[in-house]
């Protein structure tokens, strides 16, 4: 694949990588130093070099993927298109083993570049508080966040041959074998928290009870957290809760409560849109061919980071957030 020609075609480039060329340039400025640092001290099999590369050796083109831009383009292509490795090898003129090694080498570098740009999601309560507090301080007063929204994203996996594992993987909600992650975003669709990978059978509330026990910092005090009926009974301290009414067999909900539920749903579209942004990468929604927990985690982190990159650099997301803010004003009054 010719990188230069693809780079000049904005629509095609976005289709292949999920980001525009100008967004690619922003990511590349963080990616290149991390690649040079890793390449200087480690070979392609992850083993430390006996002697670091010299400046001349470091800047020499590699046999496959000669330029650093092509390396970033290649790893984005793998996650966005999710091809078989033989297909990716034919596209980039390399064999299947080289594709596998390049993916193993470049994925941690891409994740570190996203982290350097402060686009990564927290994985536990302490990290969520630290990242959210820092990001709020960097924002202007008019851009401060008013709400958080929680939901779960699921990905199908192949059915395990072991019957015990099948029971752990089976999601009744999706009627299939899945893995799932908790997602928490704000009204701008920026994802601040992405939980660890769980088996499909575990309940959404049980996951978040283990991951985010409270929002115990003053920065969350005036915020609203919206959740759906799957989180009934989840009442973390430190934040205001917004949840729909749940009907029961002997206690149906009233018309007013139905109207309230529709209003809550209109607010919660923001988290559905955020999950849709994560699933722009085919690797984040297609069936996982070979399930390994750390690889599934890496895929989600890459998808979340690239989604946050688009949110940070595109004005359209700020426009969409105004609808959520307008609805929340009604609640505050």
Order of alpha helices (4+ residues) and beta strands (2+ residues): alpha-alpha-alpha-alpha-alpha-alpha-alpha-alpha-beta-alpha-beta-beta-beta-beta-alpha-beta-beta-alpha-alpha-alpha
